[in-house]
Amino acid sequence: MKKSNIFSLMTAMAIVMLIVLSKPVEAETGMPISVNAVLPENQFNKQVSYFYLKMEPGDEQEIELKLGNSSNEDQKVEVTLTPAITNDNGIIAYPDDVKKVDSSLVHPFTSIATTDKDVTVPANSETSVKIKLKMPTEEYEGMIAGGINVKLKETKDDAEKKNETGMKIKNVLTYNIGVVLVENETIVVPEMKLNKVFAGQVMGTNTIKTNLSNTKATPIEELEIAAKIYTEKGKEPLFEEHKKNLRMAPNSNFNFGVGLGNQAYKAGNYRIVINAKSDPADKKWSFEKEFTIDRETAKKLNATASDLEKDNTLYYIIGGSVLLILLIVLLYFIKRYKANQKKKREQERKRRKAHAVRKQKAANANSQTRKKRPTTSVKKNENSRQTKSTRPKSTHKPK
């Protein structure tokens, strides 16, 4: 590839990477402050409104912003410097509150640039803001990307205003000018790295986040990422996410999220599979990583999640257990009842048998008694006759 084509590609990538705001702020917002970059002689591309400078190792230079004030009052503004980062929406951004940069970023913009933070712009006038640049002494390949943020400083009167509903709103204007610094025309191929996977939330929705880094000093453009979440040994994905047209700043990282919808976290071991590609660089990356969601984390996040689908599994288990216990108790009493009935029938059978035996014995006894009665009568008669015949006759004669 020719050097001119390489550098043209780098220029095009830088153009789409940075936020281009060429019109004064007042024209679009009605605010009194306007901000414009004064492009220096070493501006490589004079067609853009932000700073795109080609410098040498160890170079020192001042770049300038013109701040205009169209109001009848002095305006106080705050100027801050920030490195280019990638937010979790996959967008290159320049926030004021960058606390930590990617470990691959050797020369953050804030380490080579300085400026006065507080500036007063006179009424109906303009003033200049100088930003001092000091390039690293060692030559590097790729680009250093950052931003200059300008915003109206809050006052006691208008820092917080109330709207008609009584809610507090902040009336703060922020304006950004991008800065890209290069030292040579060497093309740098982007590279992606998977750092970690963890359970989190996005606006109350449980979201599994994968932290991905662009470890090279060049942006990743037209990035497409597809991610699938499985159980540790599962073959069918539980959740998946597919996003296109993402962008990553040089030497930055962001959290690619896979939303769980209205599902609650369940503690256990899982696996994520990620496939990513960048069309301009013709690069593809594939990652697979196991991760664990512990019970404490799942419980904590589920407690703060919104619109979770109720998991009735526990209720089903409890209800099933209660029904099982009732069934066991019922079967026990049925079995006991049947045993008692069987016992009663056996006792009744024995009682009846004993009664029948007694009755039979009594019948037999009566039968024997009837058979013995006639013999006794005859004997009595015979004895009576014998007694009568043996009685002596009386010799007494009547007078």
C-alpha positions in Angstrom: 0.0 0.0 0.0 1.3 3.5 -0.9 2.2 6.0 1.7 -0.3 8.5 0.3 -3.1 6.0 0.5 -2.1 4.9 4.0 -2.1 8.5 5.3 -5.4 9.2 3.5 -6.9 6.3 5.3 -5.6 7.5 8.6 -7.0 11.0 7.9 -10.4 9.7 7.0 -10.5 7.5 10.1 -9.6 10.5 12.3 -12.2 12.7 10.6 -15.0 10.3 11.4 -13.5 9.6 14.8 -13.8 13.1 16.2 -16.8 15.3 16.9 -16.8 18.1 14.4 -18.5 21.2 15.5 -17.6 24.0 13.1 -20.4 26.5 13.9 -20.4 28.9 16.8 -22.4 27.6 19.8 -24.5 30.7 19.9 -25.8 30.1 16.4 -27.2 26.7 17.3 -28.1 27.1 21.0 -28.8 30.8 21.6 -26.0 30.8 24.2 -23.6 33.8 24.3 -20.3 31.9 23.8 -18.8 30.8 20.6 -15.7 28.6 20.2 -13.4 28.2 17.2 -10.1 26.5 16.6 -7.3 28.6 15.2 -5.6 26.1 12.9 -1.8 26.3 12.8 0.6 26.0 9.9 1.3 22.4 10.6 -2.4 21.5 10.3 -2.3 18.4 8.1 -5.9 18.6 6.9 -7.1 22.2 6.6 -10.6 21.1 5.5 -11.5 20.1 9.1 -12.4 22.4 12.0 -10.5 20.5 14.7 -6.8 20.2 15.3 -5.1 17.4 13.2 -1.4 18.1 13.6 1.7 16.4 12.3 4.6 16.9 14.8 8.0 15.7 15.6 9.3 13.9 18.7 10.0 16.4 21.5 8.2 19.2 19.7 6.6 22.0 21.8 3.8 24.0 20.4 0.9 26.2 21.5 -2.5 25.8 19.8 -5.2 28.4 20.2 -8.9 28.7 20.6 -10.9 31.9 20.0 -13.8 32.3 22.5 -16.4 34.9 21.6 -19.0 36.5 23.9 -22.0 38.1 22.2 -23.7 39.1 25.5 -23.6 42.4 27.4 -22.1 40.7 30.4 -18.7 39.0 31.1 -18.9 35.3 30.8 -16.8 32.9 32.8 -15.9 29.6 31.1 -14.1 26.5 32.2 -11.6 24.8 29.9 -10.7 21.2 30.4 -8.5 18.7 28.6 -9.4 15.0 28.2 -8.2 11.9 26.4 -10.5 10.2 23.9 -12.4 7.3 25.3 -15.0 4.8 24.2 -18.2 4.9 26.2 -20.4 1.8 26.8 -22.6 2.6 23.8 -19.6 2.1 21.5 -19.2 5.8 20.8 -15.9 7.8 20.9 -16.4 10.5 23.6 -14.5 13.2 25.5 -16.0 13.5 29.0 -14.5 15.7 31.7 -14.6 13.0 34.3 -12.1 10.4 32.9 -10.6 8.8 36.0 -8.9 5.8 34.4 -7.6 5.1 30.9 -6.7 1.8 29.2 -3.5 0.2 30.3 -2.3 0.3 26.7 -2.4 4.1 26.5 1.2 5.2 27.0 0.8 8.9 26.2 -2.6 10.2 27.3 -3.5 13.6 25.8 -3.6 15.1 29.3 0.0 14.1 29.9 1.3 16.2 27.0 -1.2 19.1 27.0 -1.8 21.9 29.6 -3.9 25.1 29.7 -5.6 27.6 32.0 -8.7 26.1 33.5 -10.7 29.3 34.3 -11.2 32.0 31.6 -13.3 35.2 31.5 -14.6 36.3 28.2 -15.4 40.1 28.2 -18.8 41.3 27.2 -19.3 41.8 23.4 -15.7 40.7 22.8 -13.5 37.7 22.4 -10.4 36.2 24.0 -7.8 33.6 23.2 -7.1 30.4 25.1 -3.7 28.8 24.6 -3.1 25.0 25.0 0.6 24.0 25.3 1.6 20.8 23.7 4.9 18.9 24.5 5.4 15.7 22.4 7.1 12.6 23.8 10.7 12.5 23.0 10.5 9.0 21.7 8.9 8.5 18.3 5.7 6.6 18.3 3.4 5.1 15.7 -0.2 5.9 15.4 -2.0 8.8 17.0 -2.7 10.6 20.3 -6.3 11.6 20.5 -8.0 14.0 22.9 -10.4 16.8 23.3 -10.6 20.4 24.6 -13.9 21.0 26.4 -15.2 24.5 26.9 -18.3 25.1 29.1 -20.0 28.1 30.8 -19.1 28.2 34.4 -22.1 27.8 36.7 -23.1 30.8 38.9 -25.1 30.8 42.1 -28.1 32.3 40.2 -28.3 29.9 37.3 -26.4 26.7 38.4 -29.7 25.1 39.1 -33.1 26.1 37.8 -36.5 24.6 38.4 -38.8 23.7 35.6 -42.6 23.9 35.8 -42.8 20.5 37.5 -40.4 21.5 40.2 -37.6 19.2 39.1 -34.0 20.6 39.2 -32.1 20.9 35.9 -28.6 22.0 35.2 -28.1 24.6 32.5 -24.6 23.8 31.4 -23.2 24.3 27.9 -20.3 22.1 26.8 -18.4 22.5 23.6 -15.7 20.2 22.3 -12.8 20.6 19.9 -11.0 17.5 18.9 -7.2 17.0 18.8 -5.3 14.4 16.8 -1.5 14.3 16.9 0.7 12.1 14.7 4.4 11.9 14.1 4.7 9.7 11.0 2.6 8.0 8.3 3.1 4.5 9.5 -0.2 2.6 9.4 -1.2 0.9 12.6 -3.5 -2.1 12.6 -6.0 -2.1 15.4 -6.0 -5.0 17.9 -8.7 -6.1 20.3 -8.4 -7.8 23.6 -10.9 -9.3 26.0 -10.2 -8.2 29.6 -13.0 -9.5 31.8 -16.7 -10.5 32.0 -18.9 -9.6 34.9 -22.5 -9.1 35.9 -23.8 -5.6 36.0 -26.8 -3.4 35.2 -27.7 -0.7 32.6 -30.6 1.6 33.6 -32.0 -1.0 35.9 -31.7 -3.9 33.4 -29.5 -6.9 34.3 -26.7 -6.8 31.8 -23.6 -9.1 31.5 -20.7 -6.9 30.5 -17.6 -7.8 28.6 -14.7 -5.3 28.9 -13.0 -5.1 25.5 -9.8 -3.1 24.7 -8.4 -1.5 21.5 -4.7 -1.9 22.4 -3.3 0.1 19.5 -2.9 3.8 18.8 -5.5 3.8 16.0 -9.3 3.9 16.1 -11.5 0.9 15.3 -14.2 1.9 12.8 -17.4 0.2 11.7 -17.1 -2.3 14.4 -19.6 -5.2 14.6 -19.9 -7.4 17.6 -22.0 -10.5 18.2 -22.0 -12.1 21.7 -23.7 -15.2 23.1 -24.1 -16.3 26.7 -24.2 -20.1 27.5 -24.2 -22.1 30.6 -20.7 -23.6 31.3 -21.4 -26.7 29.3 -24.5 -25.6 27.4 -24.9 -25.7 23.6 -27.9 -23.4 23.3 -27.4 -19.7 24.1 -29.3 -18.2 27.0 -28.9 -14.6 25.9 -27.3 -12.9 22.9 -26.6 -9.4 21.5 -25.6 -8.2 18.1 -24.5 -4.6 17.4 -23.2 -2.8 14.3 -21.5 0.5 13.5 -19.6 0.8 16.8 -16.4 2.8 17.2 -13.4 2.6 19.5 -10.9 5.3 20.3 -7.2 4.5 20.2 -5.9 2.7 23.3 -9.3 2.6 25.0 -11.7 0.1 26.4 -15.5 -0.2 26.9 -18.1 -2.6 28.3 -20.1 -4.4 25.6 -23.3 -5.4 27.2 -25.6 -8.4 26.7 -28.9 -7.5 28.3 -31.0 -10.1 30.1 -34.3 -8.3 29.5 -36.6 -8.9 32.4 -34.7 -12.0 33.6 -33.1 -12.2 37.0 -29.5 -13.3 37.5 -29.1 -16.9 38.6 -25.9 -17.9 40.4 -23.7 -20.3 38.5 -20.9 -20.8 35.9 -21.3 -19.4 32.4 -19.5 -19.0 29.2 -19.4 -16.1 26.7 -18.6 -16.4 23.0 -17.8 -13.1 21.1 -17.1 -12.6 17.4 -16.1 -9.1 16.3 -15.0 -7.5 13.0 -13.9 -4.1 11.6 -14.6 -3.7 7.9 -12.1 -0.9 7.1 -9.3 -2.7 8.7 -10.5 -6.1 7.5 -9.9 -7.5 11.0 -11.7 -10.2 12.8 -11.5 -11.3 16.5 -13.0 -14.3 18.3 -13.1 -14.7 22.1 -14.4 -17.3 24.5 -14.3 -17.0 28.2 -15.9 -18.7 31.3 -17.2 -16.6 34.1 -19.0 -17.1 37.4 -22.0 -15.2 39.0 -22.0 -15.8 42.7 -25.1 -15.8 44.9 -24.3 -12.6 46.7 -23.8 -10.7 43.4 -27.0 -12.1 41.9 -29.0 -11.3 44.9 -27.7 -7.7 45.1 -28.3 -6.9 41.4 -31.7 -8.6 41.3 -32.8 -6.4 44.3 -32.1 -3.3 42.3 -33.3 -4.5 38.9 -36.5 -3.1 37.4 -39.4 -5.1 35.9 -38.0 -8.5 36.6 -40.0 -11.4 35.5 -41.1 -13.2 38.7 -39.4 -16.5 39.2 -42.0 -18.8 40.7 -39.7 -21.8 40.8 -39.3 -21.5 44.6 -43.1 -21.2 45.1 -43.6 -24.3 42.9 -41.0 -26.2 44.9 -42.6 -25.2 48.2 -46.1 -25.9 46.9 -45.0 -29.2 45.5 -43.3 -30.1 48.8 -46.4 -29.2 50.8 -48.6 -31.3 48.4 -46.2 -34.2 48.7 -46.2 -34.0 52.5 -50.0 -33.8 52.5 -50.1 -36.8 50.1 -47.7 -38.8 52.3 -49.8 -37.9 55.4 -53.0 -38.8 53.6 -51.6 -42.1 52.4 -50.4 -42.8 56.0 -53.8 -42.3 57.4 -55.5 -44.3 54.7 -53.1 -47.1 55.3 -53.6 -46.8 59.0 -57.4 -46.7 58.5 -57.3 -49.8 56.4 -55.1 -51.6 58.9 -57.5 -50.7 61.7 -60.4 -51.8 59.6 -58.7 -55.1 58.8 -57.9 -55.5 62.5 -61.5 -54.8 63.5 -62.7 -57.3 60.9 -60.3 -59.9 62.1 -61.4 -59.3 65.7 -65.0 -59.4 64.6 -64.4 -62.6 62.7 -62.7 -64.1 65.8 -65.5 -62.9 68.1 -68.1 -64.4 65.8 -66.1 -67.6 65.6 -65.7 -67.8 69.3 -69.4 -67.0 69.7 -70.3 -69.8 67.2 -68.0 -72.2 69.1 -69.7 -71.3 72.4 -73.1 -71.5 70.8 -72.2 -74.9 69.3 -70.9 -76.1 72.6 -74.1 -74.9 74.3 -76.2 -76.7 71.7 -74.2 -79.8 72.1 -74.7 -79.6 75.9 -78.4 -79.1 75.6 -78.6 -82.0 73.2 -76.8 -84.3 75.6 -79.1 -83.1 78.4 -82.2 -84.0 76.5 -80.9 -87.4 75.7 -80.2 -88.2 79.4 -83.7 -87.0 80.8 -85.9 -90.1 79.8 -83.6 -92.7 81.5 -83.7 -90.8 84.7 -87.6 -90.8 84.7 -87.9 -94.5 84.1 -85.4 -95.1 86.9 -87.5 -92.9 89.1 -90.7 -94.8 88.3 -89.0 -98.1 88.8 -87.6 -96.8 92.1 -91.0 -95.6 93.1 -92.6 -98.9 92.3 -89.9 -100.7 94.2 -90.4 -98.5 97.1 -94.1 -99.0 97.1 -93.9 -102.8 96.9 -91.5 -103.1 99.7 -93.5 -100.9 102.1 -95.0 -103.2 105.0 -98.7 -103.5 105.2 -100.5 -101.9 108.2 -101.9 -104.4 110.8 -104.0 -101.7 112.4 -107.6 -102.3 112.0 -110.2 -99.7 112.2 -112.4 -99.7 115.1 
